[in-house]
Structure formats: structure tokens, C-alpha cells
Amino acid sequence: MRRATPVDPGSSGAFRCPLCMVSPLNTATDIRDRMIDTTAMWTGFIVLVAVLLVLDLGVFNRGSKHISVRKAVYLTLFWISLAVAFGAFVYIEMGADKAAEYFAGYVVEKAMSVDNLFVFILIFGYFAIPDEYQHKALFYGIVGALLFRAVFVFAGVELLERFHFIMYIFGAFLIYAAIKTMLKKEEGGGNRISKIMSRWIKTSPELDGDRFFTVKNGVRIGTPLLLCVIVIELTDIVFALDSIPAILAITTDSFIVYTSNIFAILGLRSLYFAIRGSLNSLVYLKYGLGIVLAFVGIKMLVSEFAEISVAASLAFIGSVLLVTIAASVIASRRKSLPDV
């Protein structure tokens, strides 16, 4: 593969050839070559994601069945390893700075996704979705997320490039989101949205296997599983309003933002089945996430006056999350000990 310093498919910076000690290239040929590089990376990523989704539903989790914790752990390790391997690819093709941005974005999105799993448990409980159908619901929810995240990423990058003051709006919003995250209480996630959706979509009161539609009295209507997927999709849009600006505080490279985001949510289904029984033990996670959101919000607000490196951001975010998870585990173990 042709090695050139760093190809940046998400920005418009000049392409430099390491073999030629000349000024930035701006001829028609150079622009064409850059467009080919950018298109190739985007195309390769999209094809990779499509193949992974086919493998996930058609091979790893074929049919509606219970997913054991052991299998879910193995799949979670597979998805994390894949994300790390892609980060190594970013390092080789785009350089250390872009790799640091990718991993910082991945860690932020992954951590916020864990917090979102609480809501998924509430949604499945509200709609009474059995274990064996939950993976299918999450799968189609993630497929929709791939599309909506793309819209949010490109819209966010475009806004920041055209209107710099949007940076301050995003920063203020993230600080608000941080406060909301630390003070929030988990409530029924499907109740209000499902009632609204029921006015527009006629549904049966019971499931029909893992089908999204069923026939009652000769009329084709939706099932609770369909409503469940719609609610998951809508809640993911709400989640993205927090996570996308958080990653945009780290980088405005659309390729880095989108790929780190997608690799984080691709493994969300297996992570859900791996740790859902332990989620209630992560009592301090929301405070860690609140600190992270506040940090990236402040980073955006002071970006004109002080620059916080991506490496420092990654170190801070990782440290906060490790401390809050460790504190949660210790508190959970102490709580489980019998009183003496």
C-alpha cells in the first residue's frame, strides 16, 4: 500500500508527499489523488461495517436464542480488539495525533454507551421483551444509529467549520448535560414514547415470536417488538445529542469522529448481554461520565485561550472512568459483605 503522511479523510488540509520536498500540492492531479484516498478509506470502512453486521446477525447470533454471558464476553472482546486494530490502522495511515483522537473518541462513546444500557434494560422490561428477542431489537436499533450518527457527525462538523461560535454552544450544552447526568434518576424509558407511538402505529398487545408485524382479523399491525425498536432508536438519537458534541470537542475530523463512534456502538449488543447483571453495581459511573462531559465542555469553551492536547484529554478521561468504575466495584463488594 502506498504510504503517505497523514491522509485526513475528514478535513480539507493540504496533502503532503513525503517523497517530494516541495510546498503543499494543489494541482488538479494532487487533488484528484487526495479525493481517491479519501473515498477509498470511507468506502473501505463502510464495506467493513456492512460485513461485520452480516456476520453479527447471520453467523455469530443466528436465530432468536438466549445469549450466554460467556459468549457475550467473548464477542465483547472481539469487538474491542477490532476497534483497537482499526486504531492501529489509523496510526499507520494517518499518524499518532489522529490515532490519539480516535481512541479518545472511542473511550468517550464507549463509556457513555455503558450508561445508556440502563435505559435499554428499562425499555425491554416495559415491553416485556424476552431474552431471546432482545439481540434482534438491539441489532436493528444499532443499524438505525449508524445512519442517524452519520447525519449528526457531518452536520456537527459542518456547523463548527462554518460558524465558530457553535463551539461555545456545544460547550455550554455539554456542561448542562454533565449536571443532568450526575443528578438523573433512572425511570421507565418506554412509557411516554410508546404511548405517543401507539397513537400513530396500530399494534397488537402481545408478541408474535420475533416478528415486527402480525395479522389480526385480516389486518396487518405492528407488534410490541416493533415499538421497542422504535423507542430504542429514538432514545439513541437523544444519546447522540450528548456523545457527538463530546467527541467534536476532541476532533472535528469527520472520519475520526464517525469511525470511533461506530466502533464503540457496534459492540454495544454483546456488552449489554455481558454486563447487564452487573450494571446496578456501577453506582458511581454516572458521576464519572458527568465529570468527563464537563471536562470536554470546558475544553470547548476555553479552546480559543488554552489548548488541551488530545493525549492529555485521553489520559484524564481514562483515569476518571477507571477511578469511578473501581470505586463502584469496591462499594458494591462492601455492600454485599454480611454485617458483623
PALUM-332663 format. One record per residue (C-alpha): y, x, z; residue number from 1. Coordinates in steps of 0.2 Angstrom, whole numbers, plus 5000, padded with zeros to 4 digits. Each point is the difference from the previous one (the first is absolute). Layout:
% PALUM-332663
<y->Y | x->X | z->Z | n->NUM>
...
END
This chain:
% PALUM-332663
<y->5000 | x->5000 | z->5000 | n->1>
<y->5017 | x->5006 | z->4996 | n->2>
<y->5009 | x->5006 | z->5016 | n->3>
<y->5019 | x->4997 | z->5001 | n->4>
<y->5011 | x->5000 | z->5015 | n->5>
<y->5002 | x->4985 | z->5007 | n->6>
<y->4998 | x->4985 | z->4989 | n->7>
<y->5009 | x->4986 | z->5009 | n->8>
<y->4995 | x->4983 | z->4992 | n->9>
<y->5011 | x->4990 | z->5012 | n->10>
<y->5017 | x->5008 | z->4997 | n->11>
<y->5011 | x->5006 | z->4986 | n->12>
<y->5002 | x->5018 | z->5005 | n->13>
<y->4999 | x->5013 | z->4986 | n->14>
<y->4983 | x->5008 | z->4995 | n->15>
<y->4999 | x->5019 | z->5002 | n->16>
<y->4987 | x->5010 | z->4991 | n->17>
<y->4994 | x->5015 | z->5011 | n->18>
<y->4996 | x->5010 | z->4984 | n->19>
<y->5017 | x->5000 | z->4993 | n->20>
<y->5015 | x->5007 | z->5010 | n->21>
<y->5013 | x->4989 | z->4993 | n->22>
<y->5011 | x->4986 | z->5005 | n->23>
<y->4994 | x->4982 | z->5003 | n->24>
<y->4993 | x->4993 | z->4984 | n->25>
<y->5008 | x->4985 | z->4992 | n->26>
<y->4994 | x->5000 | z->4982 | n->27>
<y->4991 | x->4985 | z->4993 | n->28>
<y->4984 | x->5010 | z->5000 | n->29>
<y->5001 | x->5004 | z->5019 | n->30>
<y->5005 | x->4982 | z->5004 | n->31>
<y->4985 | x->4994 | z->4990 | n->32>
<y->4988 | x->5012 | z->5009 | n->33>
<y->5007 | x->4994 | z->5017 | n->34>
<y->4998 | x->4982 | z->4996 | n->35>
<y->4982 | x->5004 | z->4994 | n->36>
<y->4997 | x->5008 | z->5017 | n->37>
<y->5007 | x->4986 | z->5010 | n->38>
<y->4990 | x->4987 | z->4990 | n->39>
<y->4984 | x->5009 | z->5002 | n->40>
<y->5002 | x->5001 | z->5019 | n->41>
<y->5004 | x->4982 | z->5002 | n->42>
<y->4986 | x->4995 | z->4988 | n->43>
<y->4988 | x->5011 | z->5009 | n->44>
<y->5004 | x->4993 | z->5016 | n->45>
<y->4999 | x->4982 | z->4994 | n->46>
<y->4983 | x->5003 | z->4992 | n->47>
<y->4994 | x->5008 | z->5016 | n->48>
<y->5005 | x->4985 | z->5011 | n->49>
<y->4992 | x->4988 | z->4988 | n->50>
<y->4984 | x->5010 | z->5001 | n->51>
<y->5000 | x->5001 | z->5019 | n->52>
<y->5003 | x->4981 | z->5001 | n->53>
<y->4985 | x->4996 | z->4989 | n->54>
<y->4990 | x->5012 | z->5010 | n->55>
<y->5006 | x->4992 | z->5016 | n->56>
<y->4995 | x->4982 | z->4995 | n->57>
<y->4986 | x->5003 | z->4988 | n->58>
<y->4991 | x->5015 | z->5008 | n->59>
<y->5005 | x->5004 | z->5018 | n->60>
<y->5002 | x->4982 | z->5006 | n->61>
<y->4990 | x->4989 | z->4987 | n->62>
<y->4998 | x->4982 | z->5005 | n->63>
<y->5005 | x->4991 | z->5016 | n->64>
<y->4992 | x->5008 | z->5015 | n->65>
<y->5004 | x->5007 | z->5017 | n->66>
<y->5008 | x->5018 | z->5000 | n->67>
<y->4993 | x->5010 | z->5014 | n->68>
<y->5011 | x->5011 | z->5010 | n->69>
<y->4990 | x->5016 | z->4995 | n->70>
<y->5002 | x->4996 | z->4981 | n->71>
<y->5019 | x->4996 | z->5003 | n->72>
<y->5002 | x->5017 | z->5009 | n->73>
<y->4992 | x->5009 | z->4985 | n->74>
<y->5011 | x->4990 | z->4987 | n->75>
<y->5015 | x->5004 | z->5011 | n->76>
<y->4997 | x->5018 | z->4999 | n->77>
<y->4997 | x->4999 | z->4982 | n->78>
<y->5017 | x->4992 | z->4996 | n->79>
<y->5009 | x->5013 | z->5012 | n->80>
<y->4991 | x->5014 | z->4991 | n->81>
<y->5005 | x->4993 | z->4983 | n->82>
<y->5018 | x->4999 | z->5006 | n->83>
<y->5000 | x->5018 | z->5006 | n->84>
<y->4992 | x->5005 | z->4984 | n->85>
<y->5014 | x->4992 | z->4990 | n->86>
<y->5013 | x->5008 | z->5012 | n->87>
<y->4992 | x->5017 | z->4995 | n->88>
<y->5002 | x->4995 | z->4981 | n->89>
<y->5019 | x->4996 | z->5004 | n->90>
<y->5001 | x->5017 | z->5008 | n->91>
<y->4993 | x->5009 | z->4985 | n->92>
<y->5009 | x->4990 | z->4987 | n->93>
<y->5017 | x->4997 | z->5008 | n->94>
<y->5002 | x->5013 | z->5014 | n->95>
<y->5000 | x->5000 | z->5019 | n->96>
<y->5016 | x->4990 | z->5003 | n->97>
<y->4992 | x->4985 | z->4990 | n->98>
<y->4984 | x->5002 | z->5009 | n->99>
<y->5009 | x->4999 | z->5017 | n->100>
<y->5009 | x->4984 | z->4994 | n->101>
<y->4984 | x->4993 | z->4995 | n->102>
<y->4991 | x->5003 | z->5016 | n->103>
<y->5015 | x->4994 | z->5010 | n->104>
<y->5000 | x->4984 | z->4991 | n->105>
<y->4981 | x->4998 | z->5001 | n->106>
<y->5001 | x->5002 | z->5019 | n->107>
<y->5014 | x->4988 | z->5002 | n->108>
<y->4992 | x->4986 | z->4990 | n->109>
<y->4983 | x->5003 | z->5008 | n->110>
<y->5006 | x->4998 | z->5017 | n->111>
<y->5010 | x->4985 | z->4996 | n->112>
<y->4984 | x->4993 | z->4991 | n->113>
<y->4991 | x->5002 | z->5017 | n->114>
<y->5013 | x->4989 | z->5009 | n->115>
<y->4998 | x->4987 | z->4986 | n->116>
<y->4981 | x->4998 | z->5003 | n->117>
<y->5004 | x->4990 | z->5016 | n->118>
<y->5008 | x->4987 | z->4989 | n->119>
<y->4985 | x->5000 | z->4988 | n->120>
<y->4989 | x->4996 | z->5015 | n->121>
<y->5011 | x->4985 | z->5005 | n->122>
<y->5000 | x->4994 | z->4982 | n->123>
<y->4981 | x->5001 | z->4998 | n->124>
<y->4998 | x->4991 | z->5017 | n->125>
<y->5012 | x->4986 | z->4995 | n->126>
<y->4991 | x->4996 | z->4984 | n->127>
<y->4983 | x->5003 | z->5008 | n->128>
<y->4995 | x->5012 | z->4987 | n->129>
<y->4982 | x->5007 | z->5003 | n->130>
<y->4997 | x->5019 | z->5001 | n->131>
<y->4991 | x->5001 | z->4983 | n->132>
<y->5015 | x->4992 | z->4991 | n->133>
<y->5014 | x->5010 | z->5008 | n->134>
<y->4998 | x->5016 | z->4988 | n->135>
<y->5002 | x->4989 | z->4985 | n->136>
<y->5016 | x->4992 | z->5007 | n->137>
<y->5007 | x->5017 | z->5004 | n->138>
<y->4995 | x->5007 | z->4983 | n->139>
<y->5010 | x->4987 | z->4990 | n->140>
<y->5014 | x->5002 | z->5013 | n->141>
<y->5001 | x->5019 | z->4996 | n->142>
<y->4999 | x->4997 | z->4981 | n->143>
<y->5015 | x->4989 | z->5002 | n->144>
<y->5009 | x->5013 | z->5011 | n->145>
<y->4997 | x->5013 | z->4986 | n->146>
<y->5011 | x->4990 | z->4989 | n->147>
<y->5014 | x->4994 | z->5013 | n->148>
<y->5001 | x->5018 | z->5007 | n->149>
<y->5004 | x->5007 | z->4982 | n->150>
<y->5014 | x->4987 | z->4999 | n->151>
<y->5007 | x->5005 | z->5017 | n->152>
<y->4999 | x->5019 | z->4997 | n->153>
<y->5008 | x->5000 | z->4983 | n->154>
<y->5013 | x->4987 | z->5005 | n->155>
<y->5004 | x->5011 | z->5016 | n->156>
<y->5001 | x->5016 | z->4990 | n->157>
<y->5011 | x->4992 | z->4987 | n->158>
<y->5012 | x->4993 | z->5013 | n->159>
<y->5001 | x->5016 | z->5010 | n->160>
<y->5004 | x->5010 | z->4984 | n->161>
<y->5013 | x->4988 | z->4994 | n->162>
<y->5008 | x->4995 | z->5016 | n->163>
<y->5000 | x->5013 | z->5013 | n->164>
<y->5006 | x->4989 | z->5014 | n->165>
<y->4984 | x->4991 | z->5000 | n->166>
<y->4993 | x->5015 | z->5009 | n->167>
<y->5010 | x->4994 | z->5015 | n->168>
<y->4994 | x->4982 | z->4999 | n->169>
<y->4982 | x->5006 | z->4999 | n->170>
<y->5004 | x->5011 | z->5015 | n->171>
<y->5007 | x->4986 | z->5011 | n->172>
<y->4986 | x->4989 | z->4995 | n->173>
<y->4987 | x->5012 | z->5005 | n->174>
<y->5008 | x->5002 | z->5017 | n->175>
<y->5000 | x->4981 | z->5002 | n->176>
<y->4982 | x->5000 | z->4994 | n->177>
<y->4996 | x->5014 | z->5014 | n->178>
<y->5007 | x->4989 | z->5014 | n->179>
<y->4991 | x->4985 | z->4993 | n->180>
<y->4983 | x->5009 | z->4999 | n->181>
<y->5002 | x->5007 | z->5018 | n->182>
<y->5004 | x->4982 | z->5007 | n->183>
<y->4989 | x->4989 | z->4990 | n->184>
<y->4986 | x->4990 | z->5006 | n->185>
<y->4985 | x->4996 | z->4990 | n->186>
<y->4999 | x->4981 | z->4995 | n->187>
<y->4990 | x->4990 | z->4988 | n->188>
<y->5003 | x->5007 | z->4983 | n->189>
<y->4993 | x->4986 | z->4989 | n->190>
<y->5007 | x->4984 | z->5008 | n->191>
<y->5017 | x->4998 | z->4993 | n->192>
<y->4997 | x->5008 | z->4983 | n->193>
<y->4984 | x->4990 | z->4997 | n->194>
<y->5008 | x->4983 | z->5005 | n->195>
<y->5014 | x->5004 | z->4987 | n->196>
<y->4987 | x->5005 | z->4987 | n->197>
<y->4989 | x->4985 | z->5003 | n->198>
<y->5015 | x->4989 | z->4994 | n->199>
<y->4999 | x->5008 | z->4983 | n->200>
<y->4981 | x->5005 | z->4998 | n->201>
<y->4987 | x->4986 | z->5003 | n->202>
<y->4986 | x->5008 | z->5010 | n->203>
<y->4983 | x->4994 | z->5008 | n->204>
<y->4999 | x->5001 | z->5019 | n->205>
<y->4984 | x->5011 | z->4999 | n->206>
<y->4994 | x->5016 | z->4991 | n->207>
<y->4989 | x->4999 | z->4984 | n->208>
<y->4991 | x->5017 | z->5002 | n->209>
<y->5012 | x->5014 | z->4994 | n->210>
<y->5008 | x->4989 | z->4987 | n->211>
<y->5019 | x->4998 | z->4998 | n->212>
<y->4998 | x->4983 | z->4992 | n->213>
<y->4988 | x->4985 | z->5002 | n->214>
<y->4997 | x->4983 | z->4993 | n->215>
<y->5002 | x->4984 | z->5011 | n->216>
<y->4998 | x->4983 | z->4992 | n->217>
<y->5002 | x->5007 | z->4983 | n->218>
<y->5016 | x->5009 | z->5004 | n->219>
<y->5002 | x->5019 | z->5001 | n->220>
<y->5009 | x->5006 | z->5016 | n->221>
<y->5002 | x->5016 | z->5009 | n->222>
<y->4990 | x->5006 | z->5015 | n->223>
<y->5006 | x->5007 | z->5017 | n->224>
<y->4996 | x->5017 | z->4993 | n->225>
<y->5013 | x->4998 | z->4986 | n->226>
<y->5013 | x->4996 | z->5013 | n->227>
<y->4995 | x->5015 | z->5010 | n->228>
<y->5002 | x->5012 | z->4986 | n->229>
<y->5017 | x->4992 | z->4996 | n->230>
<y->5006 | x->5002 | z->5018 | n->231>
<y->4994 | x->5018 | z->5000 | n->232>
<y->5009 | x->5003 | z->4984 | n->233>
<y->5016 | x->4993 | z->5007 | n->234>
<y->4999 | x->5009 | z->5017 | n->235>
<y->4997 | x->5016 | z->4990 | n->236>
<y->5017 | x->4997 | z->4991 | n->237>
<y->5008 | x->4999 | z->5017 | n->238>
<y->4991 | x->5016 | z->5005 | n->239>
<y->5007 | x->5009 | z->4985 | n->240>
<y->5018 | x->4996 | z->5005 | n->241>
<y->4997 | x->5012 | z->5014 | n->242>
<y->4989 | x->5013 | z->4993 | n->243>
<y->5008 | x->5003 | z->4983 | n->244>
<y->5017 | x->5004 | z->5007 | n->245>
<y->4992 | x->5011 | z->5013 | n->246>
<y->4992 | x->5011 | z->4986 | n->247>
<y->5016 | x->4999 | z->4989 | n->248>
<y->5008 | x->5009 | z->5015 | n->249>
<y->4988 | x->5014 | z->4997 | n->250>
<y->5001 | x->5001 | z->4981 | n->251>
<y->5007 | x->4990 | z->4985 | n->252>
<y->4987 | x->5007 | z->4988 | n->253>
<y->4992 | x->4984 | z->4994 | n->254>
<y->4984 | x->5008 | z->4996 | n->255>
<y->4998 | x->5008 | z->5018 | n->256>
<y->5006 | x->4984 | z->5008 | n->257>
<y->4988 | x->4989 | z->4990 | n->258>
<y->4984 | x->5011 | z->5001 | n->259>
<y->5002 | x->5004 | z->5018 | n->260>
<y->5002 | x->4981 | z->5004 | n->261>
<y->4985 | x->4995 | z->4989 | n->262>
<y->4988 | x->5013 | z->5007 | n->263>
<y->5005 | x->4994 | z->5017 | n->264>
<y->4996 | x->4982 | z->4997 | n->265>
<y->4984 | x->5003 | z->4989 | n->266>
<y->4990 | x->5005 | z->5016 | n->267>
<y->5008 | x->4986 | z->5010 | n->268>
<y->4984 | x->4988 | z->4998 | n->269>
<y->4988 | x->5013 | z->5006 | n->270>
<y->5012 | x->5005 | z->5014 | n->271>
<y->5001 | x->4982 | z->5006 | n->272>
<y->4981 | x->4998 | z->5001 | n->273>
<y->4999 | x->5017 | z->5009 | n->274>
<y->5012 | x->4998 | z->5014 | n->275>
<y->5003 | x->4981 | z->5002 | n->276>
<y->4990 | x->5000 | z->5016 | n->277>
<y->5011 | x->5014 | z->5007 | n->278>
<y->5017 | x->4993 | z->4994 | n->279>
<y->5004 | x->4992 | z->5016 | n->280>
<y->4999 | x->5017 | z->5009 | n->281>
<y->5015 | x->5007 | z->4990 | n->282>
<y->5012 | x->4993 | z->5012 | n->283>
<y->5014 | x->5013 | z->4997 | n->284>
<y->4998 | x->5001 | z->4981 | n->285>
<y->5014 | x->4988 | z->4997 | n->286>
<y->5012 | x->5011 | z->5010 | n->287>
<y->4995 | x->5015 | z->4990 | n->288>
<y->5003 | x->4991 | z->4984 | n->289>
<y->5017 | x->4994 | z->5007 | n->290>
<y->5005 | x->5018 | z->5003 | n->291>
<y->4994 | x->5005 | z->4983 | n->292>
<y->5010 | x->4986 | z->4991 | n->293>
<y->5016 | x->5004 | z->5011 | n->294>
<y->4998 | x->5019 | z->4995 | n->295>
<y->4999 | x->4996 | z->4981 | n->296>
<y->5015 | x->4988 | z->5002 | n->297>
<y->5010 | x->5013 | z->5009 | n->298>
<y->4995 | x->5013 | z->4987 | n->299>
<y->5007 | x->4988 | z->4986 | n->300>
<y->5016 | x->4997 | z->5010 | n->301>
<y->5004 | x->5018 | z->5003 | n->302>
<y->4994 | x->5007 | z->4983 | n->303>
<y->5018 | x->5003 | z->4994 | n->304>
<y->5004 | x->5011 | z->5015 | n->305>
<y->4983 | x->5008 | z->5005 | n->306>
<y->4984 | x->5003 | z->4991 | n->307>
<y->4983 | x->4998 | z->5009 | n->308>
<y->4987 | x->5009 | z->4990 | n->309>
<y->4984 | x->4991 | z->4994 | n->310>
<y->4989 | x->5012 | z->5010 | n->311>
<y->5010 | x->4997 | z->5016 | n->312>
<y->4999 | x->4981 | z->4997 | n->313>
<y->4981 | x->5001 | z->4997 | n->314>
<y->4998 | x->5010 | z->5016 | n->315>
<y->5010 | x->4988 | z->5010 | n->316>
<y->4992 | x->4985 | z->4993 | n->317>
<y->4982 | x->5007 | z->5002 | n->318>
<y->5004 | x->5006 | z->5018 | n->319>
<y->5007 | x->4983 | z->5005 | n->320>
<y->4985 | x->4990 | z->4993 | n->321>
<y->4987 | x->5012 | z->5008 | n->322>
<y->5009 | x->4999 | z->5017 | n->323>
<y->5000 | x->4981 | z->5000 | n->324>
<y->4982 | x->4998 | z->4994 | n->325>
<y->4994 | x->5013 | z->5013 | n->326>
<y->5010 | x->4991 | z->5014 | n->327>
<y->4993 | x->4983 | z->4994 | n->328>
<y->4982 | x->5007 | z->5001 | n->329>
<y->5003 | x->5007 | z->5017 | n->330>
<y->5008 | x->4984 | z->5007 | n->331>
<y->4985 | x->4990 | z->4992 | n->332>
<y->4987 | x->5011 | z->5009 | n->333>
<y->5009 | x->4999 | z->5016 | n->334>
<y->5001 | x->4981 | z->4999 | n->335>
<y->4981 | x->4999 | z->4997 | n->336>
<y->4996 | x->5011 | z->5015 | n->337>
<y->4993 | x->4989 | z->5015 | n->338>
<y->5012 | x->4999 | z->5015 | n->339>
<y->4995 | x->5011 | z->5014 | n->340>
END
